[in-house]
Amino acid sequence: MQEANENNNLCSVRLGQKIKDFTFSTYNPKTDSFEEHCFSEYSLQRKWIILYFYPADFTFVCPTELADIGKYYTQLKDMGVEVISISTDSKFTHLAWCKAERLLSSVSFQMASDTTGEIAEFFGVYDKEAGTALRGTFIINPESVLVGSEINFYNVGRNAAELMRKMQAYVYVEKHPHQACPAAWKEGEEVLTPSEDLVGRVADFLTNKQD
């Protein structure tokens, strides 16, 4: 618990707050080239960002995670969402890893380099002792506001299907701010419209909608 608390103290941003506009280098597997980007450019384009921290290239769970989220990348882009994976490895190591690891053959999103750990520290996932990032997933809306976060330790991989479900819900409620998505909500299912009539009667509402 002590290490978790230390990481939490490093975090410079909280849910509902605007993120800092970092500039970062990337390897773009789609064009096989190095690029320079900043978070504000995505906001100017009215895009969402999924910032996907992972510990290191040439490891074991990490390629399975990047391949998993890569399966949803085209669908996410169609929703106005950009995926940026990020670790403390250099852009050159990203390139070499993509060339070597067959699991990454279908990955086409930007792979950012955070060699100083500054971005990871800002989001509260930097492990100073190891010099790497924990498995942090952060959802940033088109106004550059942090609206979703999840942090896993090193030995537990994430589920991109659940991330996709949550992303669909975030996009929906942005377009329908007076509505809310219940637990396990999937696209096309009933949503909730909070009001005095719904207080204490959520079960009745959901049961009536299923009949």
ZIWO-V986418 format. One record per backbone hydrogen bond with DSSP energy under -1.0 kcal/mol. CO is the residue of the C=O (numbers start at 1). NH is the residue of the N-H. If there is no record, write none. Layout:
BEGIN
co = <CO;CO>
nh = <NH;NH>
END
This chain:
BEGIN
co = <1;2;3;4;5;14;17;20;22;24;25;26;27;28;28;33;35;37;39;39;40;42;43;48;49;50;51;52;61;62;63;64;65;66;69;72;73;74;76;77;80;82;84;85;86;87;90;91;92;93;94;95;96;97;101;102;104;110;111;112;114;117;118;119;120;121;122;125;127;127;132;134;135;136;137;138;139;139;140;141;144;145;146;148;150;152;153;159;160;161;162;163;164;165;166;167;168;169;170;171;172;176;180;182;186;192;198;201;202;203;204;205;206;207>
nh = <5;6;7;8;9;17;146;22;39;37;113;35;111;32;33;28;26;24;42;43;44;47;46;82;140;84;138;86;65;66;67;68;69;70;72;76;77;78;81;80;48;50;52;112;54;114;94;95;96;97;98;99;100;101;104;105;107;85;27;87;117;121;122;123;125;124;12;134;131;132;127;136;152;53;150;51;147;148;49;144;19;141;16;139;137;135;156;163;164;165;166;167;168;169;170;171;172;173;174;175;176;179;192;185;189;180;201;205;206;207;208;209;210;211>
END
